[in-house]
Amino acid sequence: MLWNMKKKPNIILFITHDQGQLIGCYDSPQMPNSLNTPNLDRLAKEGVRFTNYFCTAPQCSPSRGSIQTSLYPHQNGLMGLANPGPKYIYNWTLHKTNKTLPMYLKENGYSAHLIGVQHESKRFLDIKSTLGYDTKNKIDKIPKFLLKHKDDENPFYTCIGTFEVHIPFEPFGVPDDPKKVIIPPFLPDHPEVRKDFAEFYGSIHSVDKMIGNIINNLETYGLKNNTLFIFTTDHGIPFPRAKCTLYDPGTKTALIMSLPESNLLSGGKVIESMISNIDLLPTILDFIGGDIPKNIAGKSFLSVLKNEKKIFRKEIFVEKTWHDKYDPMRGIRTENYKFIRNFEKCETAFEVPADMAYQLRTGKLINKIMKEIYEKPRLDEELYDLKKDPNEITNLINDPAYDHIAKELRKRLNDWLENTNDPILKGKILPPKKV
């Protein structure tokens, strides 16, 4: 038993849209910020913060599907967005037969609840949505939920999903001062970009207030010490060269876990090991003493929390098939290098999704403020030296000095594609004609 309580801990999984690692305590040279997020920072100070946590895909549904199934998108069938309809899931038969985190937890004595957003499909989660989308309409309802379930005989699992911090930002919070925001080094420091980030910060502040509200209510109802609070997001920030790309700003995400009465999940520890979001499900099951399924791709990282293993993964695999358009790519990231294989010809270096192109100032100005980078034709392969070039600007695939690195990573990526039966190896992946 890994906790000092009479029953298994309650579990709250709080997941946002498109936040990446934009939290005050995640300030870093690659993703710097001037955010004031006292509640999320407190959660990290009391719990455990993971600095090299990656999603499997830089889009909402595919990444969330991996969290729920511990399978890569091409394994669980959710390779596109679920919200336009089943035809974009690509493999509906596979998709609807997967077991998910709430299903596994139900088998371990938990009740399962969904509050707010899910982006996988109602059938996919096997739990009922109880509330709406953004934090404003949940702020007075969370206490009612906790009060109702505080004395339950069985522990509860609650997934809380919020529309923030998805575009548009402005309806969800008061913008910060554009002069005070910090622009990441992979984007131009332009007045219009600053306005976007000011609104983005405001939306993040709304999330932080919601986190504070939940923590306060857990304390009020005597639930905090017996509740595992997990905060995460689906993928990187909604800006060019982040969301919908396999670069770190698109695939690196926040993960904070806190359970006061567990020595493994408290004390302000910082874990730097590379971990994928497919690893969250088996870790939760391992922690509560449940059986870890054999037919999943993830693995428990409890060994890292116990200081038994410093290197958890030698590589992270990432993928993208469809978002606004068919744009398949697969990638492998090690501690020092990133190798990406692009399976379709593209006239631009990276995709700018529709919401960014039409609702974000930065997206509208892409051909002006990022023209030199954006209008470069995309090569079939990309290779980046992450130590020398952490912003992944210089593609080294044609540099003879890196031939041996490219050869090794190309083989490791191809082995993964074959071992996981990725349909991309058979040619263009077409959505089913009927579902």
N, C-alpha and C positions, 0 to 999 in steps of 0.2 A: 504494500500500500504506500502511495507516494504523497499522502496528505495526512494531517493530524485531525481529521474530522470523523464524525460518526457515520456520515453518508457521503456518497460521491458529491463532488462540488457541482453547483449550478454552473452553467456555461453561457456567457454572452459573447456572441461574435458580432462585432460592430464593423460594417464594411461600407466604405464610401466609394464614390465614382472618381476615377481620374486624378487621384491625389499624389501618386508617386511617393516621394519622401519629403513633401513640403510640410514639415512640422518644425517648430522651433528647435527641438532637441536633435533634429537630424541635419542641422547646418553642416555643410561640408564644402570643400573647394569645387567639387563637381556640381553640386546642387545647393548653392548658398542661399540663405534667406534671412530676413529681418523680422520674422514672424513672432508674435507674442501669443503663444499657445500654452498657457499655464496649466490647463487641465490635462492635456495630453502629455506635457512634460512631467507632470506629477505622476501620471500613470506609469511612465517610463522609469521615473526615479524610484517608484515603489516596486516595480516589476522587472521585466527583462526587455531590452531593446535589441533588435536584430538589424545590423547595418548592411548586410549583404544578402538581403532577402529578395528573390526574383519571382516574377510571375512567369507562367508558361507562354503567355501570348499578350501582346500589347493592346488588346481590345477587351471590351467589357464581358460579353457572354462567354467567349472561349476561356478566359482566365478564371471567371467565376465557376465555370463548369469543372475546371481542374481542381479548384478548392473543394468543391462538393464531392468529387469522385476519386480524387488522387490519381487521375489519368490525364495524359496529354490530350489536347483537343482532337487530334487525328485518331486517338484511341476511343474517346467517348462519343465522337460524332458531332460535337458542337464546335464546328470550325468557322462558323459565321455568327452574325447577330441573331438572337432568338426573337427579338421584337418585331421584325417585319413579317414573320410567319415561319412555319416549319420548313418551307422549301429552302431556307438559307442555313438550315442546320446541317445539311449535306448527307447525314446518315441518320435519318429519323428512327429507324428500327433499332439501331444501336443506342441512340440517344435516350430513348424512352425506357430501355431495359436496364440502364445503369443503376446501381445502388448508390445512394448519396449519404453524406454525413448525418443528416437527421434520421435516416433509416437505420444506420448503424447504431446511433445513440439510442433510438427507441428499443433496439434489441438489447441494450445495456441498461434498461430501466428508466430512461429519460422520457419526459414529455417534450414535444418539439413545437416551436412557435416561430412565426415570421412576423416581424413588425416592419412594415414599409416596403422598400424596394427589393425585388429579386429580378434578375436579368437572365434567368436560365429557362424557365417555363414553369407553369403551375404543376404540371405532371412530374417535372424533373425533381422538384424538391420534396414532394409528398408532405407538405405542411401548408397550413392555411394562412393567407395574408390577413392581418387584422387591422392595419392602419394604412395611412396614405404614404406620400412620397417624401416631402422635405421635413427638416427638423422642426419647423414652426408648428406643424400640425401634430407633432408627437410630444412636444415639450410638456404638456399637461396630462398626457395619457400614459407615459412610462410609469409614473408613480402608481397609477391605478393597476397596471399590470403587475408590478412588483408586490403591491399590497395583496392582490388576489392570490398570488402564488407563493408568498413568503413562507407559508406553513405547509406547503405540499409535502405529502409523504415521500414522493419521488422527486429527484432533482429535475430541474428544467433546463432545456437548451433553447436559447432564443437568438435568432439571427435578426439583427437590426440593420436594415439597409436604408440609406438615405440618398436622395438624388444629388445632393451636394457631393463633390464640388464640380459637377458637370457643367458645361456650357448650357445656358447663359448664366454667368456668375451673379450679375447685379441683383436679381430678385431675392437672393438668399442672404445678403449681408450688406453692411455699409462699407464702401470701398476705403482702403487705406490711402494715405497720401502717396501719390505716384512718385514723389521725389524720394521717398524713404524705402521703397521696395528695392530688392536686389535682383538683378537680371542674371540668370544662369549664363555661363560663358559660351554656351553653344548657340545663344540667341543674340541678336544685335541690341545694343542699349539705345533704343529709339523711343521717343515720347509716346507713340501709340502703343508700343509694347509695354511701357510702364503703366499706361492706363489699364491695359488688360490685366497685368499682374496686380494692380491695386484692387481691382474688382475680385480677382482670384483670391487674394489675401482675405478680403471681406467675407467671402463664402467659407473659407477655412475657419475663420473666427466663429462663424455660426455653428460649425461642427464642434469646435472646441467647447463652446458653451453647452452644447448638448451632452458632451462627455462629462462635463462638470456636473450637470443636472443628474445624470445617471449615477455617478459616484456618490453624490450627496444622498440620493434616495436609497442606494444600497446601504449606506451607513445608517440612515433613518430607520430602515426596516430590519436592521441586524443581519443583512445578507452579504456584506462586503467580504468578510473573512472567509466565507464559504462559497464565493462565486469567482470562477475563473473568467476574467475580463480579457478578451482578445480584440485588439484594434488592428485593422488592416485596410487595404484598398485593392482595387482590381488590377490597376496598371499605372503607367507613368502619367505625367502631367499632360493636359490637353493643349499642347503647343507644338509647332512644327519641329521635326527631328526628335520628337518624344513619342507621344501616342501614335500608334500604328506603325512604329518602326521597331527594329530589334536592337537599337542602340540602348545603352544603359538608361537614359532618361525615359525610355518607353517601357522598360522591363523591370527596373529596380523599384521596389515598393517598400512601404513601411510595415513592420510587424512589431507590435508591443503586446506582451502577455503579462498578466499580473494576477497573482493569487496570494494574498498576504500570509496565509498559514502554511504555505509550501516553501521550503528553503530553495527549491529549484526555480521557482517563479516569483522571486522577490529579491529585494536588496539592491536594485538599480544596476544589475549586471548588464554588460554590453557584449553581445555575441557577434563576432566578425566572420565566422564561418559562412561560406556560400551555402544557401539553402533555397529550395524551390517551394512554391506554394502547393505543389502536390504532396509535400512532406507534412503539411499541417494536419490533415485528417488522421494519418497513422500515429502521429505524435499525441493527438488528443486521445485516441483510443488506447494507446499504450499507457498514457498517464492515468486514466481512470481504471486500468486493469482489464480492459477489453481485449479481445482477440484482433490481431491485425490481419485484414484480408490478404490472401496470397495473390489475388489477381489484380493488384494495383501497381502503379509505377513508383509511388512515393515510398519513403521510409521514415521511421521515427527518428527525431533528432534529440531524444532524451539523453543519449550518450554525451552530446555536446553540453547540455545543461548540467550534467553530472561531472563535467570536466574530464571525461574519460577519452574524449576524442576532439582534437583541435581542428583537423581537416575532415569535414563531413562529406563534401562533394568536391571532386577534382574538376568537375565541369558542370555547367548549367546548360540545358538545352531549351531553346525557345523557338517559337514558330508563329507564322501568320499565314492564313489562307484567304480569307475574305473579310472586308469591312464594308466600305462603300462600293468596292469593286474587287474583282478577282486579282489578287496581288500576292501570290504565294512565295514565301521565303522560309528558310530554316536556318538556324544558327547554333553555334556552340561558343560558350564563354568559359575561359579558364581564368585563373588569377591574373595572368599576364596578357592574354590575347583574346580577340573576338574574331570569329570567322563566320561569314554569312554567305549563303548560297541563294541567289535570286533565280526563280524558275520561269519568270516571264520578262520579256523586254519592256522597258519603261522609259519614257522620254525625260522623266524627272528623277532626281536623286532619291526622293522619298515622297510618300503619299501625304497629302493634306486632306483629312476627312472633311465631309461636307459641312458639319457643324462648325469646324474651325475656319473653313474657307468662306462661309457666309455670315457667321456671327462673331468671329474674333477679328479684331483690328489687325493683329499680327498675320492672320491667315489671308485677309483681304489684300495686304500689302506684300505678300510673299515674293511676288515677281520684282519688287523694287528693293526691299530691304534685305532680302536673302538671295537675290538673283544669282550671284556668282556660285553659290553652293547648290541652290535648288535646281537650276537649269542644266546641271551636269548630267549627261546620260548615265543611267545606272548600269554598272558592269554586272556580269554574271556572278562574280564572286567579290567579296570584300574581306579585307584582313586589316586589323588594327592592333597596334602595340599599345596596350592600355596603360603601361607604366610611363611611356614617353608621350603618349597622345590620349589622355583620359577622356577627352571630348569626342574621340572617334571622328576626326576630321580628315586625316590623311590615309587614304586607302593604299596599303602596301602590297597588294596582290601581285603587282608586276615588278616588285623590287627583288632582284636576285638574292639579296642578303637574307630574305625571309622565305625563300623557296622551301626549305626544310620544315619550317613552321606551318606553312600553308599545306604541304603534303600531309603532315601528321594530322592536322585538324580536319582536313578534308576527309581523311579515312575515318576518323573518330565520328564525325557527323554522319557519314554514309553508313557506318556500322549501326548507329542508333536508328537511322531511318529503316534499315532492314530488320533490325531486331524488334522494332515496335510496329512493323508492318504499315509504314506510312504509305497511304495510297498515292502520294505525290510521285513515287518512284515508277508508277504505272502510267504516268502522263497527267494531263489536265484533269483536275477533280471537278466533276459536274454535279450540281445539286440534283436530287431525284425529281423525276417528272411528276410523280404522284406520291402523296403521303397519306 
